[in-house]
Amino acid sequence: MKKVIAFLFLAILVPVSAWPSPFVASDPYPASGVQPDGFAVSVDGGAVVESPAQAVTGGVRMYFDIGGLPAGSHTITVRAYKNYPEPWTRKESDPVNFTFTVPAAPSAPAGIGLIR
């Protein structure tokens, strides 16, 4: 019973969105400079996904969820972008590549059975 109460207490104090998840994140862009509106992200050369800039203390940064990637080596290409009014339209930074490895799950257990 004490374990259930402790779990419920913890669940109330720590919202689900605050639990760790694998993200790729940038350093913050300070409020004193040109802050991007978002980031154009491509995983392993695939389709570009736009990820809006996330506000943090003193600026904005990129957070991109990589939780659904399969095991193996992956490369993410990121460009920061800023949308300006006509005639300038959208400006993008040079691309930045980041390579990382998602670890594999262990193999299934073998020899499972009941013992006495």
MMTF fields as JSON, N, C-alpha, C and O atoms, coordinates in Angstrom:
{
  "mmtfVersion": "1.0.0",
  "mmtfProducer": "UNKNOWN",
  "numBonds": 463,
  "numAtoms": 464,
  "numGroups": 116,
  "numChains": 1,
  "numModels": 1,
  "chainsPerModel": [1],
  "groupsPerChain": [116],
  "chainIdList": ["A"],
  "bondAtomList": [4, 2, 8, 6, 12, 10, 16, 14, 20, 18, 24, 22, 28, 26, 32, 30, 36, 34, 40, 38, 44, 42, 48, 46, 52, 50, 56, 54, 60, 58, 64, 62, 68, 66, 72, 70, 76, 74, 80, 78, 84, 82, 88, 86, 92, 90, 96, 94, 100, 98, 104, 102, 108, 106, 112, 110, 116, 114, 120, 118, 124, 122, 128, 126, 132, 130, 136, 134, 140, 138, 144, 142, 148, 146, 152, 150, 156, 154, 160, 158, 164, 162, 168, 166, 172, 170, 176, 174, 180, 178, 184, 182, 188, 186, 192, 190, 196, 194, 200, 198, 204, 202, 208, 206, 212, 210, 216, 214, 220, 218, 224, 222, 228, 226, 232, 230, 236, 234, 240, 238, 244, 242, 248, 246, 252, 250, 256, 254, 260, 258, 264, 262, 268, 266, 272, 270, 276, 274, 280, 278, 284, 282, 288, 286, 292, 290, 296, 294, 300, 298, 304, 302, 308, 306, 312, 310, 316, 314, 320, 318, 324, 322, 328, 326, 332, 330, 336, 334, 340, 338, 344, 342, 348, 346, 352, 350, 356, 354, 360, 358, 364, 362, 368, 366, 372, 370, 376, 374, 380, 378, 384, 382, 388, 386, 392, 390, 396, 394, 400, 398, 404, 402, 408, 406, 412, 410, 416, 414, 420, 418, 424, 422, 428, 426, 432, 430, 436, 434, 440, 438, 444, 442, 448, 446, 452, 450, 456, 454, 460, 458],
  "bondOrderList": [1, 1, 1, 1, 1, 1, 1, 1, 1, 1, 1, 1, 1, 1, 1, 1, 1, 1, 1, 1, 1, 1, 1, 1, 1, 1, 1, 1, 1, 1, 1, 1, 1, 1, 1, 1, 1, 1, 1, 1, 1, 1, 1, 1, 1, 1, 1, 1, 1, 1, 1, 1, 1, 1, 1, 1, 1, 1, 1, 1, 1, 1, 1, 1, 1, 1, 1, 1, 1, 1, 1, 1, 1, 1, 1, 1, 1, 1, 1, 1, 1, 1, 1, 1, 1, 1, 1, 1, 1, 1, 1, 1, 1, 1, 1, 1, 1, 1, 1, 1, 1, 1, 1, 1, 1, 1, 1, 1, 1, 1, 1, 1, 1, 1, 1],
  "groupList": [{"groupName": "MET", "atomNameList": ["N", "CA", "C", "O"], "elementList": ["N", "C", "C", "O"], "formalChargeList": [0, 0, 0, 0], "bondAtomList": [1, 0, 2, 1, 3, 2], "bondOrderList": [1, 1, 2], "singleLetterCode": "M", "chemCompType": "L-PEPTIDE LINKING"}, {"groupName": "LYS", "atomNameList": ["N", "CA", "C", "O"], "elementList": ["N", "C", "C", "O"], "formalChargeList": [0, 0, 0, 0], "bondAtomList": [1, 0, 2, 1, 3, 2], "bondOrderList": [1, 1, 2], "singleLetterCode": "K", "chemCompType": "L-PEPTIDE LINKING"}, {"groupName": "VAL", "atomNameList": ["N", "CA", "C", "O"], "elementList": ["N", "C", "C", "O"], "formalChargeList": [0, 0, 0, 0], "bondAtomList": [1, 0, 2, 1, 3, 2], "bondOrderList": [1, 1, 2], "singleLetterCode": "V", "chemCompType": "L-PEPTIDE LINKING"}, {"groupName": "ILE", "atomNameList": ["N", "CA", "C", "O"], "elementList": ["N", "C", "C", "O"], "formalChargeList": [0, 0, 0, 0], "bondAtomList": [1, 0, 2, 1, 3, 2], "bondOrderList": [1, 1, 2], "singleLetterCode": "I", "chemCompType": "L-PEPTIDE LINKING"}, {"groupName": "ALA", "atomNameList": ["N", "CA", "C", "O"], "elementList": ["N", "C", "C", "O"], "formalChargeList": [0, 0, 0, 0], "bondAtomList": [1, 0, 2, 1, 3, 2], "bondOrderList": [1, 1, 2], "singleLetterCode": "A", "chemCompType": "L-PEPTIDE LINKING"}, {"groupName": "PHE", "atomNameList": ["N", "CA", "C", "O"], "elementList": ["N", "C", "C", "O"], "formalChargeList": [0, 0, 0, 0], "bondAtomList": [1, 0, 2, 1, 3, 2], "bondOrderList": [1, 1, 2], "singleLetterCode": "F", "chemCompType": "L-PEPTIDE LINKING"}, {"groupName": "LEU", "atomNameList": ["N", "CA", "C", "O"], "elementList": ["N", "C", "C", "O"], "formalChargeList": [0, 0, 0, 0], "bondAtomList": [1, 0, 2, 1, 3, 2], "bondOrderList": [1, 1, 2], "singleLetterCode": "L", "chemCompType": "L-PEPTIDE LINKING"}, {"groupName": "PRO", "atomNameList": ["N", "CA", "C", "O"], "elementList": ["N", "C", "C", "O"], "formalChargeList": [0, 0, 0, 0], "bondAtomList": [1, 0, 2, 1, 3, 2], "bondOrderList": [1, 1, 2], "singleLetterCode": "P", "chemCompType": "L-PEPTIDE LINKING"}, {"groupName": "SER", "atomNameList": ["N", "CA", "C", "O"], "elementList": ["N", "C", "C", "O"], "formalChargeList": [0, 0, 0, 0], "bondAtomList": [1, 0, 2, 1, 3, 2], "bondOrderList": [1, 1, 2], "singleLetterCode": "S", "chemCompType": "L-PEPTIDE LINKING"}, {"groupName": "TRP", "atomNameList": ["N", "CA", "C", "O"], "elementList": ["N", "C", "C", "O"], "formalChargeList": [0, 0, 0, 0], "bondAtomList": [1, 0, 2, 1, 3, 2], "bondOrderList": [1, 1, 2], "singleLetterCode": "W", "chemCompType": "L-PEPTIDE LINKING"}, {"groupName": "ASP", "atomNameList": ["N", "CA", "C", "O"], "elementList": ["N", "C", "C", "O"], "formalChargeList": [0, 0, 0, 0], "bondAtomList": [1, 0, 2, 1, 3, 2], "bondOrderList": [1, 1, 2], "singleLetterCode": "D", "chemCompType": "L-PEPTIDE LINKING"}, {"groupName": "TYR", "atomNameList": ["N", "CA", "C", "O"], "elementList": ["N", "C", "C", "O"], "formalChargeList": [0, 0, 0, 0], "bondAtomList": [1, 0, 2, 1, 3, 2], "bondOrderList": [1, 1, 2], "singleLetterCode": "Y", "chemCompType": "L-PEPTIDE LINKING"}, {"groupName": "GLY", "atomNameList": ["N", "CA", "C", "O"], "elementList": ["N", "C", "C", "O"], "formalChargeList": [0, 0, 0, 0], "bondAtomList": [1, 0, 2, 1, 3, 2], "bondOrderList": [1, 1, 2], "singleLetterCode": "G", "chemCompType": "PEPTIDE LINKING"}, {"groupName": "GLN", "atomNameList": ["N", "CA", "C", "O"], "elementList": ["N", "C", "C", "O"], "formalChargeList": [0, 0, 0, 0], "bondAtomList": [1, 0, 2, 1, 3, 2], "bondOrderList": [1, 1, 2], "singleLetterCode": "Q", "chemCompType": "L-PEPTIDE LINKING"}, {"groupName": "GLU", "atomNameList": ["N", "CA", "C", "O"], "elementList": ["N", "C", "C", "O"], "formalChargeList": [0, 0, 0, 0], "bondAtomList": [1, 0, 2, 1, 3, 2], "bondOrderList": [1, 1, 2], "singleLetterCode": "E", "chemCompType": "L-PEPTIDE LINKING"}, {"groupName": "THR", "atomNameList": ["N", "CA", "C", "O"], "elementList": ["N", "C", "C", "O"], "formalChargeList": [0, 0, 0, 0], "bondAtomList": [1, 0, 2, 1, 3, 2], "bondOrderList": [1, 1, 2], "singleLetterCode": "T", "chemCompType": "L-PEPTIDE LINKING"}, {"groupName": "ARG", "atomNameList": ["N", "CA", "C", "O"], "elementList": ["N", "C", "C", "O"], "formalChargeList": [0, 0, 0, 0], "bondAtomList": [1, 0, 2, 1, 3, 2], "bondOrderList": [1, 1, 2], "singleLetterCode": "R", "chemCompType": "L-PEPTIDE LINKING"}, {"groupName": "HIS", "atomNameList": ["N", "CA", "C", "O"], "elementList": ["N", "C", "C", "O"], "formalChargeList": [0, 0, 0, 0], "bondAtomList": [1, 0, 2, 1, 3, 2], "bondOrderList": [1, 1, 2], "singleLetterCode": "H", "chemCompType": "L-PEPTIDE LINKING"}, {"groupName": "ASN", "atomNameList": ["N", "CA", "C", "O"], "elementList": ["N", "C", "C", "O"], "formalChargeList": [0, 0, 0, 0], "bondAtomList": [1, 0, 2, 1, 3, 2], "bondOrderList": [1, 1, 2], "singleLetterCode": "N", "chemCompType": "L-PEPTIDE LINKING"}],
  "groupTypeList": [0, 1, 1, 2, 3, 4, 5, 6, 5, 6, 4, 3, 6, 2, 7, 2, 8, 4, 9, 7, 8, 7, 5, 2, 4, 8, 10, 7, 11, 7, 4, 8, 12, 2, 13, 7, 10, 12, 5, 4, 2, 8, 2, 10, 12, 12, 4, 2, 2, 14, 8, 7, 4, 13, 4, 2, 15, 12, 12, 2, 16, 0, 11, 5, 10, 3, 12, 12, 6, 7, 4, 12, 8, 17, 15, 3, 15, 2, 16, 4, 11, 1, 18, 11, 7, 14, 7, 9, 15, 16, 1, 14, 8, 10, 7, 2, 18, 5, 15, 5, 15, 2, 7, 4, 4, 7, 8, 4, 7, 4, 12, 3, 12, 6, 3, 16],
  "groupIdList": [1, 2, 3, 4, 5, 6, 7, 8, 9, 10, 11, 12, 13, 14, 15, 16, 17, 18, 19, 20, 21, 22, 23, 24, 25, 26, 27, 28, 29, 30, 31, 32, 33, 34, 35, 36, 37, 38, 39, 40, 41, 42, 43, 44, 45, 46, 47, 48, 49, 50, 51, 52, 53, 54, 55, 56, 57, 58, 59, 60, 61, 62, 63, 64, 65, 66, 67, 68, 69, 70, 71, 72, 73, 74, 75, 76, 77, 78, 79, 80, 81, 82, 83, 84, 85, 86, 87, 88, 89, 90, 91, 92, 93, 94, 95, 96, 97, 98, 99, 100, 101, 102, 103, 104, 105, 106, 107, 108, 109, 110, 111, 112, 113, 114, 115, 116],
  "secStructList": [7, 2, 2, 2, 2, 2, 2, 2, 2, 2, 2, 2, 2, 1, 7, 4, 4, 4, 1, 7, 7, 7, 3, 3, 3, 7, 7, 7, 3, 3, 6, 6, 1, 7, 7, 7, 1, 3, 3, 3, 3, 3, 3, 6, 6, 7, 7, 3, 3, 3, 3, 3, 7, 3, 3, 3, 6, 6, 3, 3, 3, 7, 3, 3, 3, 7, 6, 6, 7, 7, 1, 3, 3, 3, 3, 3, 3, 3, 3, 3, 3, 3, 3, 7, 7, 6, 6, 6, 7, 3, 3, 3, 7, 7, 7, 3, 3, 3, 3, 3, 3, 3, 7, 7, 7, 7, 7, 7, 7, 7, 1, 7, 7, 7, 7, 7],
  "xCoordList": [0.824, 0.0, 0.867, 0.549, 1.97, 2.851, 3.474, 3.659, 3.8, 4.384, 3.402, 3.793, 2.133, 1.116, 0.955, 0.877, 0.906, 0.764, 1.993, 1.857, 3.184, 4.404, 4.409, 4.806, 3.969, 3.913, 2.919, 3.228, 1.738, 0.745, 1.259, 1.029, 1.951, 2.51, 3.547, 3.557, 4.418, 5.435, 4.79, 5.229, 3.767, 3.091, 2.449, 2.392, 1.974, 1.375, 2.453, 2.253, 3.589, 4.66, 5.419, 5.854, 5.592, 6.388, 5.473, 5.106, 5.094, 4.222, 4.921, 6.149, 4.136, 4.677, 5.587, 6.602, 5.266, 6.076, 7.469, 8.361, 7.673, 8.98, 9.872, 11.049, 9.357, 10.172, 11.13, 10.798, 12.314, 13.321, 12.904, 12.244, 13.299, 13.062, 14.256, 14.862, 14.622, 15.779, 15.432, 14.543, 16.146, 15.98, 17.338, 18.35, 17.366, 18.529, 18.215, 17.135, 19.131, 18.879, 20.078, 21.22, 19.786, 20.847, 21.139, 20.355, 22.274, 22.532, 21.514, 21.027, 21.181, 20.216, 20.755, 21.938, 19.875, 20.169, 19.825, 18.685, 20.764, 20.461, 19.45, 19.344, 18.707, 17.666, 18.253, 17.536, 19.545, 20.15, 20.474, 20.731, 20.473, 20.804, 19.571, 18.441, 19.8, 18.701, 18.287, 19.068, 17.076, 16.566, 15.814, 15.021, 16.053, 15.321, 13.854, 13.497, 13.027, 11.62, 11.468, 10.52, 12.415, 12.345, 13.542, 14.52, 13.439, 14.54, 14.005, 12.971, 14.717, 14.395, 15.289, 16.513, 14.68, 15.414, 15.168, 14.03, 16.243, 16.152, 16.904, 18.04, 16.28, 16.906, 17.292, 16.445, 18.559, 19.092, 18.762, 18.508, 18.764, 18.512, 17.054, 16.749, 16.155, 14.733, 14.073, 14.742, 12.764, 11.974, 12.329, 12.652, 12.263, 12.549, 11.309, 10.199, 11.52, 10.456, 10.778, 11.906, 9.789, 10.006, 9.664, 8.59, 10.601, 10.446, 10.514, 11.548, 9.44, 9.476, 10.497, 10.785, 11.038, 11.986, 11.248, 10.108, 11.908, 11.33, 11.914, 13.132, 11.05, 11.506, 12.168, 11.649, 13.323, 14.033, 14.443, 14.327, 14.911, 15.33, 16.399, 17.471, 16.113, 17.084, 17.178, 18.057, 16.314, 16.397, 15.526, 14.502, 15.944, 15.228, 16.251, 17.442, 15.767, 16.638, 15.826, 14.599, 16.538, 15.901, 15.799, 16.752, 14.622, 14.426, 13.798, 12.797, 14.372, 13.8, 13.782, 14.823, 12.598, 12.4, 12.921, 12.513, 13.818, 14.35, 13.969, 14.611, 12.942, 12.546, 12.091, 12.18, 11.608, 11.071, 12.045, 11.652, 13.304, 14.268, 14.688, 14.826, 14.894, 15.362, 16.837, 17.546, 17.289, 18.689, 19.598, 19.241, 20.783, 21.76, 22.252, 21.88, 23.098, 23.684, 22.742, 22.14, 22.614, 21.736, 22.441, 23.294, 22.072, 22.59, 21.419, 20.492, 21.48, 20.463, 21.113, 22.203, 20.434, 20.883, 19.907, 18.696, 20.435, 19.592, 19.994, 21.177, 18.978, 19.165, 18.232, 17.054, 18.755, 17.9, 17.284, 17.929, 16.032, 15.424, 14.715, 14.274, 14.627, 13.934, 13.05, 13.514, 11.774, 10.832, 10.775, 10.428, 11.117, 11.076, 9.943, 9.537, 9.427, 8.387, 8.963, 10.178, 8.079, 8.51, 9.352, 9.053, 10.34, 10.773, 11.805, 12.322, 12.13, 13.227, 12.819, 13.635, 11.615, 11.062, 11.884, 12.285, 12.13, 12.764, 14.276, 14.746, 15.016, 16.478, 16.841, 16.304, 17.772, 18.201, 19.698, 20.464, 20.101, 21.522, 22.169, 21.492, 23.478, 24.186, 23.753, 23.387, 23.789, 23.388, 24.437, 25.633, 23.967, 24.839, 24.424, 23.238, 25.405, 25.138, 25.541, 26.541, 24.746, 25.013, 24.777, 23.682, 25.793, 25.689, 25.72, 26.509, 24.865, 24.771, 24.283, 23.81, 24.403, 23.972, 22.888, 23.04, 21.799, 20.728, 21.071, 21.25, 21.165, 21.539, 20.449, 19.265, 20.876, 19.938, 19.351, 19.964, 18.157, 17.524, 18.201, 18.747, 18.174, 18.755, 17.9, 16.72, 18.503, 17.738, 16.745, 16.882, 15.752, 14.71, 15.316, 16.239, 14.797, 15.324, 14.974, 13.956, 15.827, 15.603, 15.457, 15.884, 14.865, 14.765, 13.856, 14.149, 12.775, 11.856, 10.93, 10.386, 10.764, 9.878, 9.611, 10.186, 8.75, 8.421, 9.356, 9.706, 9.746, 10.551, 9.851, 8.988, 10.233, 9.654, 10.665, 10.339],
  "yCoordList": [-1.192, 0.0, 1.254, 2.224, 1.244, 2.408, 2.682, 3.838, 1.612, 1.787, 2.467, 3.337, 2.081, 2.685, 4.164, 4.993, 4.504, 5.907, 6.71, 7.835, 6.14, 6.836, 7.054, 8.123, 6.051, 6.196, 7.283, 8.115, 7.286, 8.308, 9.698, 10.652, 9.822, 11.093, 11.575, 12.747, 10.66, 10.995, 11.35, 12.291, 10.621, 10.884, 12.269, 12.919, 12.72, 14.052, 15.128, 16.161, 14.905, 15.9, 16.006, 17.099, 14.904, 14.894, 14.586, 13.428, 15.598, 15.325, 14.435, 14.419, 13.701, 12.766, 13.476, 12.904, 14.698, 15.411, 15.738, 16.051, 15.675, 15.987, 14.757, 14.892, 13.577, 12.38, 12.345, 12.83, 11.778, 11.815, 11.032, 9.997, 11.545, 10.916, 11.269, 12.317, 10.459, 10.852, 12.003, 11.889, 13.097, 14.275, 14.709, 14.523, 15.286, 16.008, 17.471, 17.944, 18.191, 19.581, 20.452, 19.992, 21.726, 22.69, 23.512, 23.525, 24.196, 25.202, 26.323, 26.506, 27.076, 28.171, 29.3, 29.636, 29.867, 31.105, 32.226, 32.293, 33.118, 34.184, 35.172, 35.374, 35.785, 36.746, 37.987, 38.696, 38.266, 39.476, 39.337, 40.348, 38.131, 37.925, 37.606, 37.736, 37.185, 36.764, 35.368, 34.422, 35.24, 33.941, 33.281, 33.937, 31.992, 31.313, 31.1, 31.046, 30.985, 30.627, 29.12, 28.646, 28.373, 26.926, 26.281, 26.94, 24.963, 24.177, 23.182, 22.552, 23.043, 22.052, 20.844, 20.944, 19.706, 18.523, 17.373, 17.106, 16.699, 15.513, 14.378, 14.56, 13.215, 12.049, 11.064, 10.631, 10.719, 9.755, 10.129, 9.251, 11.421, 11.881, 11.814, 11.98, 11.575, 11.47, 12.835, 13.857, 12.826, 14.052, 15.055, 14.681, 16.323, 17.398, 17.647, 17.787, 17.7, 17.973, 19.303, 19.523, 20.19, 21.467, 21.333, 20.856, 21.763, 21.706, 23.134, 23.785, 23.645, 25.036, 25.211, 24.275, 26.413, 26.74, 26.692, 27.145, 26.14, 26.021, 27.102, 27.274, 27.826, 28.889, 28.283, 27.344, 28.837, 28.483, 29.791, 30.858, 29.719, 30.923, 31.657, 31.11, 32.878, 33.711, 33.499, 34.087, 32.682, 32.487, 31.356, 31.028, 30.759, 29.618, 28.545, 28.827, 27.305, 26.209, 25.186, 25.262, 24.216, 23.134, 21.912, 21.554, 21.274, 19.953, 19.1, 19.495, 17.933, 17.043, 15.633, 15.097, 15.038, 13.722, 12.633, 12.555, 11.803, 10.692, 9.345, 8.331, 9.335, 8.127, 6.978, 5.83, 7.224, 6.146, 5.55, 4.716, 5.953, 5.442, 4.021, 3.665, 3.196, 1.835, 1.811, 2.803, 0.686, 0.522, 0.704, 0.357, 1.259, 1.443, 2.871, 3.709, 3.141, 4.468, 5.368, 4.935, 6.615, 7.583, 8.928, 9.27, 9.683, 11.029, 11.992, 11.779, 13.051, 14.1, 15.337, 15.736, 15.942, 17.199, 18.28, 18.126, 19.381, 20.451, 21.791, 22.099, 22.577, 23.961, 24.826, 24.503, 25.926, 26.898, 27.79, 28.079, 28.231, 29.142, 30.291, 30.176, 31.394, 32.599, 33.076, 33.254, 33.284, 33.791, 35.304, 35.868, 35.965, 37.423, 37.833, 37.05, 39.049, 39.514, 39.77, 39.873, 39.87, 40.163, 41.412, 42.309, 41.556, 40.673, 39.645, 38.921, 39.546, 38.678, 37.221, 36.334, 36.96, 35.615, 34.83, 35.384, 33.58, 32.701, 32.622, 32.481, 32.717, 32.564, 31.341, 31.139, 30.506, 29.295, 29.321, 29.88, 28.714, 28.597, 27.517, 26.803, 27.415, 26.281, 25.024, 25.104, 23.858, 22.627, 22.172, 22.404, 21.523, 20.896, 19.433, 19.125, 18.53, 17.099, 16.592, 17.022, 15.677, 15.05, 13.551, 13.135, 12.74, 11.285, 10.646, 11.044, 9.659, 8.976, 7.55, 7.221, 6.719, 5.324, 5.053, 5.371, 4.463, 4.019, 2.585, 1.73, 2.306, 0.954, -0.068, 0.262, -1.304, -2.394, -2.935, -2.841, -3.5, -4.165, -5.517, -6.09, -6.029, -7.359, -8.428, -8.211, -9.563, -10.651, -11.197, -10.977, -11.907, -12.471, -13.526, -14.239, -13.626, -14.637, -16.05, -16.252, -16.997, -18.388, -19.265, -18.893, -20.405, -21.371, -20.916, -21.179, -20.25, -19.789, -20.94, -21.639, -21.122, -22.186, -22.023, -21.15, -22.856, -22.837, -23.779, -24.847, -23.39, -24.274, -24.449, -23.657, -25.485, -25.774, -25.809, -26.043],
  "zCoordList": [0.0, 0.0, 0.0, -0.687, 0.772, 0.812, -0.553, -0.934, -1.294, -2.624, -3.568, -4.346, -3.508, -4.375, -4.039, -4.946, -2.773, -2.361, -2.799, -3.281, -2.636, -3.055, -4.563, -5.026, -5.346, -6.793, -7.193, -8.046, -6.593, -6.913, -6.555, -7.298, -5.424, -5.004, -6.029, -6.404, -6.476, -7.464, -8.802, -9.463, -9.207, -10.477, -10.48, -11.524, -9.344, -9.262, -9.324, -9.963, -8.674, -8.637, -9.95, -10.314, -10.674, -11.901, -13.076, -13.275, -13.863, -15.001, -16.027, -16.11, -16.801, -17.779, -18.768, -19.166, -19.183, -20.163, -19.635, -20.424, -18.337, -17.763, -17.656, -17.322, -17.925, -17.84, -19.017, -20.098, -18.823, -19.885, -21.12, -21.033, -22.247, -23.53, -24.394, -24.172, -25.357, -26.164, -27.112, -27.956, -26.954, -27.801, -28.315, -27.64, -29.504, -29.981, -29.702, -30.057, -29.078, -28.689, -29.047, -29.074, -29.322, -29.6, -28.357, -27.407, -28.372, -27.354, -27.552, -28.668, -26.509, -26.663, -27.546, -27.498, -28.341, -29.055, -28.096, -27.638, -27.768, -26.801, -27.352, -28.562, -26.434, -26.817, -27.484, -28.19, -27.276, -27.838, -29.323, -29.976, -29.881, -31.293, -32.12, -31.649, -33.363, -34.23, -33.815, -33.923, -33.348, -32.926, -34.075, -34.751, -34.304, -35.37, -34.984, -33.807, -36.011, -35.796, -35.628, -35.002, -36.196, -36.107, -36.761, -37.116, -36.913, -37.44, -38.455, -38.235, -39.573, -40.595, -40.333, -40.419, -40.015, -39.578, -40.545, -40.93, -40.931, -41.776, -41.095, -40.655, -41.006, -40.387, -41.488, -42.271, -41.54, -42.503, -43.947, -44.772, -44.254, -45.614, -46.038, -47.219, -45.103, -45.408, -45.547, -45.7, -45.49, -45.63, -44.535, -43.407, -44.89, -43.937, -43.08, -43.594, -41.775, -40.816, -40.151, -39.71, -40.078, -39.4, -37.93, -37.563, -37.096, -35.649, -35.124, -35.273, -34.511, -34.025, -32.91, -32.164, -32.805, -31.736, -30.401, -30.295, -29.385, -28.052, -27.147, -27.084, -26.452, -25.55, -24.318, -23.714, -23.958, -22.733, -22.063, -22.666, -20.847, -20.133, -20.935, -21.196, -21.318, -22.017, -23.511, -24.141, -24.121, -25.559, -26.06, -25.46, -27.172, -27.754, -28.12, -28.258, -28.277, -28.687, -29.457, -29.52, -30.049, -30.778, -29.877, -29.185, -29.896, -29.302, -30.388, -30.986, -30.649, -31.66, -31.086, -30.709, -31.021, -30.431, -31.37, -32.529, -30.866, -31.66, -31.038, -31.312, -30.214, -29.494, -30.358, -29.923, -31.563, -32.386, -33.379, -34.194, -33.334, -34.307, -33.983, -32.812, -35.019, -34.772, -34.379, -34.546, -33.863, -33.47, -34.685, -35.81, -34.426, -35.491, -35.555, -34.734, -36.544, -36.721, -37.509, -38.492, -37.081, -37.733, -37.848, -37.029, -38.876, -39.063, -39.179, -39.961, -38.388, -38.443, -39.033, -38.623, -40.001, -40.594, -40.16, -40.316, -39.611, -39.071, -39.685, -39.829, -40.041, -40.474, -39.641, -39.486, -39.104, -38.413, -39.492, -40.5, -39.284, -40.251, -39.54, -38.397, -40.263, -39.789, -40.923, -42.049, -40.626, -41.625, -41.55, -40.512, -42.657, -42.745, -43.675, -44.534, -43.518, -44.433, -45.832, -46.0, -46.832, -48.205, -48.217, -47.428, -49.004, -50.085, -49.654, -50.505, -48.36, -47.923, -47.792, -48.041, -47.42, -47.178, -46.155, -45.132, -46.415, -45.422, -45.653, -46.782, -44.553, -44.588, -43.762, -42.673, -44.29, -43.595, -43.34, -44.124, -42.24, -41.903, -42.767, -43.506, -42.66, -43.243, -42.496, -41.324, -43.156, -42.469, -41.459, -41.633, -40.407, -39.403, -39.313, -39.189, -39.376, -39.274, -37.897, -37.322, -37.39, -36.099, -36.266, -36.646, -35.984, -36.12, -34.743, -33.886, -34.529, -33.243, -33.481, -34.569, -32.467, -32.556, -31.521, -30.342, -31.98, -31.081, -30.676, -31.544, -29.37, -28.949, -29.259, -29.328, -29.443, -29.727, -28.431, -27.367, -28.538, -27.39, -27.172, -28.115, -25.953, -25.738, -26.423, -26.698, -26.689, -27.298, -26.28, -25.077, -26.779, -25.91, -24.995, -25.389, -23.774, -22.857, -23.366, -24.028, -23.046, -23.457, -22.219, -21.126, -22.401, -21.314, -20.184, -19.018, -20.501, -19.473, -19.071, -19.926, -17.791, -17.323, -15.832, -15.182, -15.302, -13.888, -13.135, -13.637, -11.96, -11.119, -9.788, -9.409, -9.098, -7.8, -6.75, -5.586]
}
